[in-house]
Amino acid sequence: MLVQKRIHSKRIKNLITLVTKLHKIHFMPIHQI
């Protein structure tokens, strides 16, 4: 149970980092204009 929770949190962290990366890439051109 504890191990499963840890894996789940790790997955969520990876998802958050991926979303932030995509967000930065998406909004870069807008900032450059």
C-alpha distance matrix in Angstrom:
0.0 3.8 5.5 5.2 6.3 8.8 10.1 10.6 12.5 14.4 15.5 16.7 18.6 20.2 21.2 22.8 24.7 26.0 27.1 28.9 30.6 31.8 33.0 35.0 36.5 37.4 39.1 40.9 44.0 44.4 44.4 47.0 49.4
3.8 0.0 3.8 5.4 5.1 6.3 8.8 9.9 10.8 12.5 14.4 15.5 16.7 18.7 20.1 21.3 22.9 24.6 25.9 27.3 29.0 30.6 31.6 33.3 35.1 36.2 37.7 39.3 42.6 42.9 42.7 45.2 47.8
5.5 3.8 0.0 3.8 5.4 5.1 6.3 8.6 10.0 10.7 12.5 14.4 15.5 16.8 18.5 20.1 21.4 22.8 24.6 26.1 27.3 28.9 30.4 31.9 33.4 34.8 36.5 37.8 41.1 41.8 41.6 43.9 46.6
5.2 5.4 3.8 0.0 3.8 5.4 5.2 6.2 8.7 9.9 10.6 12.5 14.4 15.5 16.6 18.5 20.2 21.2 22.7 24.6 26.0 27.2 28.6 30.5 31.8 32.9 34.8 36.4 39.5 40.1 40.2 42.6 45.1
6.3 5.1 5.4 3.8 0.0 3.8 5.5 5.0 6.3 8.6 9.9 10.6 12.4 14.3 15.3 16.5 18.6 20.0 21.1 22.7 24.5 25.8 26.8 28.8 30.5 31.4 32.9 34.7 37.9 38.2 38.2 40.8 43.2
8.8 6.3 5.1 5.4 3.8 0.0 3.8 5.4 5.2 6.2 8.7 9.9 10.6 12.5 14.3 15.4 16.7 18.5 20.1 21.3 22.8 24.6 25.7 27.2 28.9 30.3 31.8 33.2 36.5 37.0 36.7 39.1 41.8
10.1 8.8 6.3 5.2 5.5 3.8 0.0 3.8 5.5 5.0 6.2 8.7 9.9 10.6 12.4 14.3 15.5 16.6 18.4 20.1 21.2 22.7 24.3 26.0 27.2 28.6 30.4 31.8 35.0 35.8 35.7 38.0 40.6
10.6 9.9 8.6 6.2 5.0 5.4 3.8 0.0 3.8 5.4 5.1 6.3 8.7 9.9 10.6 12.4 14.4 15.4 16.5 18.5 20.1 21.2 22.4 24.5 25.9 26.8 28.6 30.4 33.5 33.9 34.1 36.6 39.0
12.5 10.8 10.0 8.7 6.3 5.2 5.5 3.8 0.0 3.8 5.4 5.0 6.2 8.7 9.8 10.5 12.4 14.2 15.2 16.5 18.4 20.0 20.9 22.6 24.4 25.5 26.9 28.6 31.9 32.2 32.0 34.6 37.1
14.4 12.5 10.7 9.9 8.6 6.2 5.0 5.4 3.8 0.0 3.8 5.4 5.1 6.3 8.6 9.9 10.7 12.4 14.3 15.5 16.7 18.5 19.9 21.3 22.8 24.4 25.9 27.2 30.5 31.2 31.0 33.2 36.0
15.5 14.4 12.5 10.6 9.9 8.7 6.2 5.1 5.4 3.8 0.0 3.8 5.4 5.1 6.2 8.7 10.0 10.6 12.3 14.4 15.4 16.6 18.2 20.1 21.2 22.4 24.4 25.9 28.9 29.7 29.9 32.1 34.6
16.7 15.5 14.4 12.5 10.6 9.9 8.7 6.3 5.0 5.4 3.8 0.0 3.8 5.4 5.0 6.2 8.7 9.8 10.5 12.3 14.2 15.3 16.3 18.4 20.0 20.8 22.4 24.3 27.4 27.7 27.9 30.4 32.7
18.6 16.7 15.5 14.4 12.4 10.6 9.9 8.7 6.2 5.1 5.4 3.8 0.0 3.8 5.4 5.1 6.2 8.6 9.9 10.7 12.4 14.3 15.2 16.6 18.5 19.9 21.2 22.5 25.9 26.4 26.1 28.5 31.2
20.2 18.7 16.8 15.5 14.3 12.5 10.6 9.9 8.7 6.3 5.1 5.4 3.8 0.0 3.8 5.5 5.2 6.2 8.6 10.0 10.6 12.4 14.1 15.5 16.6 18.3 20.1 21.2 24.4 25.4 25.4 27.4 30.1
21.2 20.1 18.5 16.6 15.3 14.3 12.4 10.6 9.8 8.6 6.2 5.0 5.4 3.8 0.0 3.8 5.5 5.1 6.2 8.7 9.9 10.6 12.1 14.3 15.4 16.3 18.3 20.0 23.0 23.6 24.0 26.3 28.6
22.8 21.3 20.1 18.5 16.5 15.4 14.3 12.4 10.5 9.9 8.7 6.2 5.1 5.5 3.8 0.0 3.8 5.4 5.1 6.2 8.6 9.9 10.4 12.3 14.3 15.2 16.4 18.2 21.4 21.7 21.7 24.3 26.7
24.7 22.9 21.4 20.2 18.6 16.7 15.5 14.4 12.4 10.7 10.0 8.7 6.2 5.2 5.5 3.8 0.0 3.8 5.5 5.2 6.2 8.7 9.7 10.6 12.3 14.1 15.4 16.5 19.9 20.7 20.4 22.5 25.2
26.0 24.6 22.8 21.2 20.0 18.5 16.6 15.4 14.2 12.4 10.6 9.8 8.6 6.2 5.1 5.4 3.8 0.0 3.8 5.5 5.1 6.2 8.5 10.0 10.7 12.2 14.3 15.5 18.5 19.6 19.9 21.8 24.3
27.1 25.9 24.6 22.7 21.1 20.1 18.4 16.5 15.2 14.3 12.3 10.5 9.9 8.6 6.2 5.1 5.5 3.8 0.0 3.8 5.4 5.1 6.0 8.6 9.9 10.4 12.2 14.2 17.0 17.5 18.1 20.4 22.6
28.9 27.3 26.1 24.6 22.7 21.3 20.1 18.5 16.5 15.5 14.4 12.3 10.7 10.0 8.7 6.2 5.2 5.5 3.8 0.0 3.8 5.4 4.9 6.1 8.6 9.7 10.5 12.1 15.4 15.8 15.6 18.1 20.6
30.6 29.0 27.3 26.0 24.5 22.8 21.2 20.1 18.4 16.7 15.4 14.2 12.4 10.6 9.9 8.6 6.2 5.1 5.4 3.8 0.0 3.8 5.4 5.2 6.2 8.6 10.1 10.7 13.9 15.2 15.1 16.9 19.6
31.8 30.6 28.9 27.2 25.8 24.6 22.7 21.2 20.0 18.5 16.6 15.3 14.3 12.4 10.6 9.9 8.7 6.2 5.1 5.4 3.8 0.0 3.8 5.5 5.1 6.0 8.6 10.0 12.5 13.7 14.6 16.3 18.5
33.0 31.6 30.4 28.6 26.8 25.7 24.3 22.4 20.9 19.9 18.2 16.3 15.2 14.1 12.1 10.4 9.7 8.5 6.0 4.9 5.4 3.8 0.0 3.8 5.5 5.1 6.2 8.5 11.3 11.5 12.2 14.7 16.6
35.0 33.3 31.9 30.5 28.8 27.2 26.0 24.5 22.6 21.3 20.1 18.4 16.6 15.5 14.3 12.3 10.6 10.0 8.6 6.1 5.2 5.5 3.8 0.0 3.8 5.4 5.3 6.0 9.5 10.2 10.0 12.1 14.7
36.5 35.1 33.4 31.8 30.5 28.9 27.2 25.9 24.4 22.8 21.2 20.0 18.5 16.6 15.4 14.3 12.3 10.7 9.9 8.6 6.2 5.1 5.5 3.8 0.0 3.8 5.6 5.4 8.0 9.9 10.5 11.6 14.0
37.4 36.2 34.8 32.9 31.4 30.3 28.6 26.8 25.5 24.4 22.4 20.8 19.9 18.3 16.3 15.2 14.1 12.2 10.4 9.7 8.6 6.0 5.1 5.4 3.8 0.0 3.8 5.7 7.1 8.1 9.9 11.5 13.0
39.1 37.7 36.5 34.8 32.9 31.8 30.4 28.6 26.9 25.9 24.4 22.4 21.2 20.1 18.3 16.4 15.4 14.3 12.2 10.5 10.1 8.6 6.2 5.3 5.6 3.8 0.0 3.8 5.7 5.3 6.5 8.9 10.4
40.9 39.3 37.8 36.4 34.7 33.2 31.8 30.4 28.6 27.2 25.9 24.3 22.5 21.2 20.0 18.2 16.5 15.5 14.2 12.1 10.7 10.0 8.5 6.0 5.4 5.7 3.8 0.0 3.8 5.5 5.3 6.4 9.0
44.0 42.6 41.1 39.5 37.9 36.5 35.0 33.5 31.9 30.5 28.9 27.4 25.9 24.4 23.0 21.4 19.9 18.5 17.0 15.4 13.9 12.5 11.3 9.5 8.0 7.1 5.7 3.8 0.0 3.8 5.4 5.0 6.4
44.4 42.9 41.8 40.1 38.2 37.0 35.8 33.9 32.2 31.2 29.7 27.7 26.4 25.4 23.6 21.7 20.7 19.6 17.5 15.8 15.2 13.7 11.5 10.2 9.9 8.1 5.3 5.5 3.8 0.0 3.8 5.5 5.4
44.4 42.7 41.6 40.2 38.2 36.7 35.7 34.1 32.0 31.0 29.9 27.9 26.1 25.4 24.0 21.7 20.4 19.9 18.1 15.6 15.1 14.6 12.2 10.0 10.5 9.9 6.5 5.3 5.4 3.8 0.0 3.8 5.6
47.0 45.2 43.9 42.6 40.8 39.1 38.0 36.6 34.6 33.2 32.1 30.4 28.5 27.4 26.3 24.3 22.5 21.8 20.4 18.1 16.9 16.3 14.7 12.1 11.6 11.5 8.9 6.4 5.0 5.5 3.8 0.0 3.8
49.4 47.8 46.6 45.1 43.2 41.8 40.6 39.0 37.1 36.0 34.6 32.7 31.2 30.1 28.6 26.7 25.2 24.3 22.6 20.6 19.6 18.5 16.6 14.7 14.0 13.0 10.4 9.0 6.4 5.4 5.6 3.8 0.0
